[in-house]
Amino acid sequence: MAKLYSTDISVNCFGPWLLLQEAKIPFILDGIDLMKGEQEKLKPINPLQCVPTFTDDTGLTSWESNAIMRHICRRYKLSQWIPSDPEGHARQDVALDWRQTVFYRHVSGLAYPILFGKQGEAVESKAELKKLIRDDFELIIDTFLGRGQRPFIGGEQPGLADLTIAPAFKLLSVVPALEFPRAILDYLARFERAVPSFLPTCDKALHAFLIEKGGAANYSKQGAGSTPLTDKLGDAWEATKQKASELKEKAADTMESLKPGNKDEGTYKDEIREEAAAMQGSRPCCGATSSCTCKMQGCTKVGCECPGAPARNVNVLGNNKGTMAI
Ligand SMILES: N[C@@H](CCC(=O)N[C@@H](CS)C(=O)NCC(=O)O)C(=O)O
């Protein structure tokens, strides 16, 4: 069976990972802990010992995320991810090369210090990087998406460039005070709808890294990072912990108030449901109709996050900081 060697929250790994899932190709995901030096085990198949590394089901191995995605398309005869018209194909190729040579440097330079406590490959200052990222947003909106002419870089449907560029916004979402232009949020919402494995893969990975594994805190314990993520987040982390403990107390109150016959029934019910859902990065249901439950059955209330509702929120940040009505 095919195998993708990947690591926790590598923006380079997300593209091939999403492609394999979307194309329903059976594969084994082999997690490589770079901080523990596990990449050494790749030496026999990849002299650069980097992730992503991909071995297809004939045993052919490749690396470099874009090359892997192109190989997967050829090997498994997937045509939908490569625009068939020369113009779309050229645009996608330009975007793929730009993503590797320019965009990745800016994304890793801004997000990696926060996530891993190290500078990544960027040589620019943080202020410069923020400016450059804004220029990148513009290029994506104006040139790659043609100012609303096309929904995806690939054209009418997402292509390889979308698979590797859209997940980068997830990583960028940890950068404080970085506003996402409306057109980027719209693009992400479209991508989220068209690529169902996007959120389960990228949000889950980011959430697992930040919350369950304690983010860079664990990594620095292993001697690789410099400053624990929890220290870097400072007040924000304290506020999150405080909020969690308040929620716990409210939940206890609610359980009490929900006891049959209690006249304060459900005092905090809605508030807790929304906050808990926000903290878990899930989509709360507005509860506007009796059939509208957290199973997300068709609700018609504007602003509801249920699919099919007339307007909904998109959570670009995974931690709900960037929720915007769209
Ligand atoms: N241009 C490569 C970059 C691959 C890369 O830098 N991978 C990193 C993880 S994101 C890696 O494996 N680093 C190995 C190490 O840190 O030892 C790609 O697009 O696949």
The ligand as an SDF file (V2000), in Angstrom:
LIG
                    3D

 20 19  0  0  0  0  0  0  0  0999 V2000
   10.3520   21.9250   -0.3470 N   0  0  0  0  0  0  0  0  0  0  0  0
   10.0680   20.7740    0.4390 C   0  0  0  0  0  0  0  0  0  0  0  0
   10.3000   21.1330    1.8870 C   0  0  0  0  0  0  0  0  0  0  0  0
   10.3230   19.9280    2.7730 C   0  0  0  0  0  0  0  0  0  0  0  0
   10.6990   20.3150    4.1850 C   0  0  0  0  0  0  0  0  0  0  0  0
   11.4070   21.2960    4.4370 O   0  0  0  0  0  0  0  0  0  0  0  0
   10.2300   19.5260    5.1230 N   0  0  0  0  0  0  0  0  0  0  0  0
   10.5460   19.7670    6.5110 C   0  0  0  0  0  0  0  0  0  0  0  0
    9.3130   19.6900    7.3560 C   0  0  0  0  0  0  0  0  0  0  0  0
    8.1680   20.9280    6.9070 S   0  0  0  0  0  0  0  0  0  0  0  0
   11.4890   18.6690    6.9620 C   0  0  0  0  0  0  0  0  0  0  0  0
   11.2590   17.5170    6.7240 O   0  0  0  0  0  0  0  0  0  0  0  0
   12.5480   19.0360    7.6340 N   0  0  0  0  0  0  0  0  0  0  0  0
   13.5050   18.0570    8.0790 C   0  0  0  0  0  0  0  0  0  0  0  0
   14.2380   18.4650    9.2920 C   0  0  0  0  0  0  0  0  0  0  0  0
   13.8540   19.4750    9.9120 O   0  0  0  0  0  0  0  0  0  0  0  0
   15.1580   17.7470    9.6610 O   0  0  0  0  0  0  0  0  0  0  0  0
    8.6440   20.3130    0.1840 C   0  0  0  0  0  0  0  0  0  0  0  0
    7.8540   21.1050   -0.3240 O   0  0  0  0  0  0  0  0  0  0  0  0
    8.3210   19.1440    0.4280 O   0  0  0  0  0  0  0  0  0  0  0  0
  1  2  1  0
  2  3  1  0
  2 18  1  0
  3  4  1  0
  4  5  1  0
  5  6  2  0
  5  7  1  0
  7  8  1  0
  8  9  1  0
  8 11  1  0
  9 10  1  0
 11 12  2  0
 11 13  1  0
 13 14  1  0
 14 15  1  0
 15 16  2  0
 15 17  1  0
 18 19  2  0
 18 20  1  0
M  END
$$$$
